Structure formats: C-alpha cells, structure tokens
Amino acid sequence: MKPTQRALAALADQRLRATPAQLCDALGACAELSPVYRRLLKMALEELRLIDEQIGELDKEMASLLSQHQDAVERLAEVPGLGVDSAQQIIAEVGPTSATFSLREVPLLVGRCLPG
C-alpha cells in the first residue's frame, strides 16, 4: 500500500461502507486504468456531485414552500416509519389537512399497513 493511496483513502466520504484497506486496493487498481476510463470515471463522479447538489437545492425549496405547514410536517414525522422527508412528501401530495388524520389513517395515504 503506497503512502499516496493511504492519503487518498483518508479523504473518502464517511458514508462509504468500504474499509480503508478496500479503498487503498481500489485506488491501486486505478493506477492501471487507461486515460479514457479515468475520464469516464471523473465524468460519472461529477454527475453524482451535481445530482447531490440538485437534491439539496430541491430539499431547501420544498422546506421553504412548506414552512407555513411546519407544524403539520412535525406532527406527521412523529408517525412510526415516517420522517421529515416523508411527511413533506405526504403534505405536498395530500395537503396540510393530512396532519389531522389519525395514526391508523396516515399509512393509507402512503400505501402502508400498520401491524396489528
């Protein structure tokens, strides 16, 4: 394992499931890639970065648009299995009155069944 591979592996995003050893192994294989494959890989990574950026922008816009219904979002997010993202999507689809549904009715809105 070369020092540069270790240094690059240390820069990896913490969300990666690969171990540092696996990253170093993958980085070692990159030394053997042709310039064409390196360019394709770079383009794919740039596209993923752009998509992540666009998702972040859309999340901010949705939060801004739903800010007047924040109490409804928080109430729906309390339902087991739902989070803020799911609550925002439900309110965007059904409307803010969805927060007044019972805990038994909410799963019907998203096509899920509660156990029991």
VEXFISE-651056 format. One record per residue: residue in one letter; x, y, z of N, C-alpha, C in turn. Coordinates in nm, 2 decimals, always signed. Layout:
N
r/n_c1/n_c2/n_c3/ca_c1/ca_c2/ca_c3/c_c1/c_c2/c_c3
A/X/Y/Z/X/Y/Z/X/Y/Z
...
***
This chain:
116
r/n_c1/n_c2/n_c3/ca_c1/ca_c2/ca_c3/c_c1/c_c2/c_c3
M/+0.09/-0.12/+0.00/+0.00/+0.00/+0.00/+0.09/+0.12/+0.00
K/+0.07/+0.21/-0.10/+0.15/+0.33/-0.12/+0.10/+0.44/-0.02
P/+0.19/+0.53/+0.02/+0.15/+0.64/+0.11/+0.04/+0.73/+0.04
T/+0.05/+0.75/-0.09/-0.05/+0.83/-0.16/-0.18/+0.76/-0.16
Q/-0.19/+0.63/-0.17/-0.32/+0.56/-0.16/-0.38/+0.58/-0.02
R/-0.30/+0.56/+0.08/-0.35/+0.58/+0.22/-0.40/+0.72/+0.24
A/-0.33/+0.82/+0.18/-0.37/+0.96/+0.20/-0.50/+0.99/+0.13
L/-0.52/+0.93/+0.01/-0.64/+0.94/-0.07/-0.76/+0.87/+0.00
A/-0.73/+0.75/+0.05/-0.83/+0.68/+0.12/-0.88/+0.75/+0.25
A/-0.79/+0.83/+0.31/-0.83/+0.90/+0.43/-0.93/+1.02/+0.39
L/-0.92/+1.06/+0.27/-1.01/+1.17/+0.23/-1.15/+1.12/+0.19
A/-1.18/+1.00/+0.19/-1.30/+0.94/+0.15/-1.42/+0.99/+0.23
D/-1.53/+1.00/+0.17/-1.66/+1.04/+0.24/-1.69/+0.93/+0.35
Q/-1.73/+0.98/+0.46/-1.75/+0.89/+0.58/-1.87/+0.80/+0.55
R/-1.96/+0.83/+0.46/-2.07/+0.75/+0.43/-2.04/+0.62/+0.35
L/-1.92/+0.61/+0.30/-1.87/+0.49/+0.23/-1.87/+0.37/+0.32
R/-1.91/+0.26/+0.28/-1.90/+0.14/+0.36/-1.77/+0.06/+0.34
A/-1.69/+0.11/+0.25/-1.56/+0.04/+0.23/-1.47/+0.07/+0.34
T/-1.38/-0.03/+0.37/-1.28/-0.01/+0.47/-1.16/+0.06/+0.41
P/-1.08/+0.12/+0.49/-0.96/+0.19/+0.43/-0.88/+0.10/+0.34
A/-0.86/-0.03/+0.39/-0.79/-0.13/+0.31/-0.85/-0.15/+0.17
Q/-0.99/-0.16/+0.17/-1.06/-0.18/+0.04/-1.04/-0.05/-0.05
L/-1.05/+0.06/+0.01/-1.03/+0.18/-0.07/-0.89/+0.19/-0.13
C/-0.79/+0.15/-0.05/-0.65/+0.15/-0.10/-0.63/+0.05/-0.21
D/-0.70/-0.06/-0.20/-0.69/-0.16/-0.30/-0.76/-0.11/-0.43
A/-0.87/-0.04/-0.42/-0.94/+0.02/-0.53/-0.85/+0.13/-0.59
L/-0.79/+0.21/-0.51/-0.71/+0.32/-0.56/-0.58/+0.26/-0.63
G/-0.53/+0.15/-0.59/-0.42/+0.08/-0.65/-0.46/+0.04/-0.79
A/-0.58/-0.01/-0.81/-0.63/-0.05/-0.94/-0.65/+0.06/-1.03
C/-0.67/+0.18/-0.98/-0.69/+0.30/-1.06/-0.56/+0.34/-1.13
A/-0.45/+0.30/-1.08/-0.32/+0.33/-1.15/-0.31/+0.26/-1.28
E/-0.39/+0.15/-1.29/-0.38/+0.07/-1.42/-0.49/+0.11/-1.52
L/-0.58/+0.21/-1.48/-0.68/+0.25/-1.58/-0.63/+0.33/-1.69
S/-0.69/+0.31/-1.81/-0.64/+0.39/-1.92/-0.70/+0.53/-1.90
P/-0.64/+0.63/-1.97/-0.69/+0.76/-1.96/-0.84/+0.78/-2.00
V/-0.89/+0.70/-2.09/-1.03/+0.70/-2.13/-1.12/+0.66/-2.01
Y/-1.08/+0.55/-1.94/-1.16/+0.51/-1.83/-1.15/+0.61/-1.71
R/-1.04/+0.67/-1.69/-1.02/+0.77/-1.59/-1.12/+0.89/-1.62
R/-1.12/+0.93/-1.74/-1.21/+1.04/-1.78/-1.35/+1.00/-1.76
L/-1.39/+0.88/-1.80/-1.53/+0.84/-1.78/-1.57/+0.84/-1.63
L/-1.47/+0.79/-1.55/-1.50/+0.78/-1.40/-1.51/+0.93/-1.35
K/-1.42/+1.02/-1.39/-1.43/+1.15/-1.35/-1.57/+1.22/-1.39
M/-1.61/+1.19/-1.51/-1.74/+1.24/-1.55/-1.86/+1.19/-1.47
A/-1.85/+1.06/-1.44/-1.96/+1.00/-1.35/-1.96/+1.06/-1.21
L/-1.84/+1.08/-1.16/-1.83/+1.14/-1.02/-1.88/+1.29/-1.02
E/-1.85/+1.36/-1.13/-1.90/+1.50/-1.14/-2.05/+1.50/-1.15
E/-2.11/+1.40/-1.23/-2.25/+1.39/-1.24/-2.32/+1.36/-1.11
L/-2.26/+1.27/-1.03/-2.31/+1.24/-0.90/-2.31/+1.36/-0.80
R/-2.20/+1.43/-0.81/-2.19/+1.55/-0.73/-2.30/+1.65/-0.76
L/-2.32/+1.67/-0.89/-2.42/+1.76/-0.94/-2.56/+1.72/-0.89
I/-2.59/+1.59/-0.90/-2.72/+1.54/-0.86/-2.74/+1.56/-0.71
D/-2.63/+1.53/-0.63/-2.64/+1.56/-0.49/-2.67/+1.71/-0.46
E/-2.61/+1.79/-0.53/-2.63/+1.94/-0.52/-2.77/+1.98/-0.55
Q/-2.82/+1.92/-0.66/-2.96/+1.95/-0.70/-3.06/+1.90/-0.60
I/-3.04/+1.78/-0.55/-3.13/+1.73/-0.45/-3.13/+1.82/-0.33
G/-3.01/+1.87/-0.28/-3.00/+1.96/-0.17/-3.08/+2.09/-0.20
E/-3.07/+2.14/-0.32/-3.15/+2.26/-0.36/-3.30/+2.24/-0.36
L/-3.34/+2.12/-0.41/-3.48/+2.09/-0.41/-3.53/+2.07/-0.27
D/-3.45/+2.01/-0.18/-3.49/+1.99/-0.04/-3.52/+2.12/+0.03
K/-3.42/+2.22/+0.00/-3.44/+2.35/+0.06/-3.56/+2.42/+0.01
E/-3.59/+2.41/-0.12/-3.71/+2.47/-0.18/-3.83/+2.41/-0.13
M/-3.84/+2.28/-0.11/-3.96/+2.22/-0.06/-3.98/+2.26/+0.09
A/-3.87/+2.27/+0.17/-3.88/+2.31/+0.30/-3.94/+2.45/+0.31
S/-3.89/+2.54/+0.22/-3.93/+2.68/+0.22/-4.08/+2.68/+0.18
L/-4.12/+2.61/+0.08/-4.26/+2.61/+0.04/-4.35/+2.56/+0.14
L/-4.31/+2.46/+0.22/-4.39/+2.40/+0.33/-4.37/+2.46/+0.46
S/-4.29/+2.57/+0.47/-4.26/+2.63/+0.60/-4.39/+2.68/+0.67
Q/-4.49/+2.72/+0.60/-4.61/+2.76/+0.67/-4.69/+2.64/+0.72
H/-4.65/+2.52/+0.68/-4.72/+2.40/+0.74/-4.62/+2.32/+0.82
Q/-4.52/+2.39/+0.88/-4.42/+2.32/+0.96/-4.48/+2.23/+1.08
D/-4.58/+2.29/+1.14/-4.65/+2.21/+1.25/-4.70/+2.08/+1.20
A/-4.76/+2.08/+1.08/-4.82/+1.96/+1.02/-4.71/+1.86/+0.98
V/-4.60/+1.91/+0.93/-4.48/+1.83/+0.90/-4.43/+1.76/+1.02
E/-4.41/+1.84/+1.13/-4.36/+1.78/+1.25/-4.45/+1.67/+1.31
R/-4.58/+1.70/+1.30/-4.68/+1.60/+1.35/-4.68/+1.47/+1.27
L/-4.67/+1.48/+1.14/-4.67/+1.36/+1.06/-4.54/+1.29/+1.08
A/-4.43/+1.36/+1.10/-4.30/+1.30/+1.11/-4.29/+1.21/+1.24
E/-4.38/+1.23/+1.33/-4.39/+1.15/+1.46/-4.44/+1.01/+1.43
V/-4.51/+0.99/+1.32/-4.57/+0.86/+1.29/-4.45/+0.76/+1.27
P/-4.46/+0.65/+1.34/-4.35/+0.55/+1.32/-4.33/+0.51/+1.18
G/-4.21/+0.51/+1.13/-4.17/+0.48/+1.00/-4.17/+0.60/+0.90
L/-4.21/+0.71/+0.95/-4.21/+0.83/+0.87/-4.10/+0.93/+0.93
G/-4.05/+1.01/+0.84/-3.96/+1.11/+0.89/-4.00/+1.24/+0.83
V/-3.92/+1.34/+0.84/-3.95/+1.47/+0.79/-3.97/+1.47/+0.63
D/-3.88/+1.40/+0.56/-3.89/+1.39/+0.42/-4.02/+1.33/+0.38
S/-4.06/+1.22/+0.44/-4.19/+1.15/+0.41/-4.30/+1.24/+0.44
A/-4.30/+1.31/+0.55/-4.41/+1.40/+0.59/-4.42/+1.51/+0.49
Q/-4.31/+1.57/+0.45/-4.32/+1.68/+0.35/-4.38/+1.62/+0.22
Q/-4.34/+1.50/+0.18/-4.40/+1.45/+0.05/-4.55/+1.42/+0.07
I/-4.59/+1.37/+0.18/-4.74/+1.35/+0.20/-4.81/+1.48/+0.20
I/-4.76/+1.58/+0.27/-4.83/+1.71/+0.27/-4.83/+1.77/+0.13
A/-4.72/+1.75/+0.05/-4.72/+1.81/-0.08/-4.82/+1.74/-0.17
E/-4.84/+1.61/-0.15/-4.94/+1.53/-0.23/-5.08/+1.55/-0.18
V/-5.11/+1.54/-0.05/-5.24/+1.53/+0.00/-5.29/+1.67/+0.05
G/-5.20/+1.75/+0.10/-5.23/+1.88/+0.15/-5.21/+1.88/+0.30
P/-5.21/+2.00/+0.36/-5.18/+2.01/+0.51/-5.28/+1.95/+0.60
T/-5.40/+1.92/+0.54/-5.50/+1.85/+0.63/-5.47/+1.71/+0.66
S/-5.36/+1.66/+0.59/-5.32/+1.52/+0.62/-5.27/+1.51/+0.76
A/-5.23/+1.62/+0.83/-5.18/+1.61/+0.96/-5.29/+1.59/+1.06
T/-5.42/+1.60/+1.02/-5.53/+1.58/+1.11/-5.58/+1.44/+1.10
F/-5.53/+1.36/+1.02/-5.57/+1.22/+1.01/-5.52/+1.15/+1.13
S/-5.59/+1.04/+1.17/-5.54/+0.95/+1.28/-5.42/+0.87/+1.24
L/-5.36/+0.81/+1.34/-5.24/+0.73/+1.31/-5.28/+0.61/+1.23
R/-5.40/+0.56/+1.23/-5.44/+0.45/+1.15/-5.47/+0.49/+1.01
E/-5.51/+0.62/+0.99/-5.54/+0.66/+0.85/-5.41/+0.70/+0.77
V/-5.31/+0.75/+0.84/-5.19/+0.80/+0.77/-5.13/+0.69/+0.68
P/-5.11/+0.57/+0.73/-5.05/+0.47/+0.64/-5.13/+0.45/+0.51
L/-5.26/+0.47/+0.52/-5.33/+0.45/+0.40/-5.30/+0.55/+0.29
L/-5.25/+0.67/+0.34/-5.21/+0.78/+0.25/-5.09/+0.74/+0.17
V/-5.00/+0.66/+0.23/-4.87/+0.63/+0.17/-4.87/+0.48/+0.12
G/-4.98/+0.41/+0.14/-4.99/+0.27/+0.09/-4.92/+0.17/+0.18
R/-4.91/+0.20/+0.31/-4.85/+0.11/+0.40/-4.96/+0.05/+0.50
C/-4.93/-0.06/+0.56/-5.02/-0.11/+0.66/-4.95/-0.11/+0.79
L/-5.02/-0.08/+0.90/-4.96/-0.09/+1.03/-4.98/-0.23/+1.08
P/-4.89/-0.28/+1.16/-4.91/-0.42/+1.21/-5.02/-0.42/+1.32
G/-5.09/-0.53/+1.32/-5.19/-0.54/+1.43/-5.32/-0.52/+1.37
***
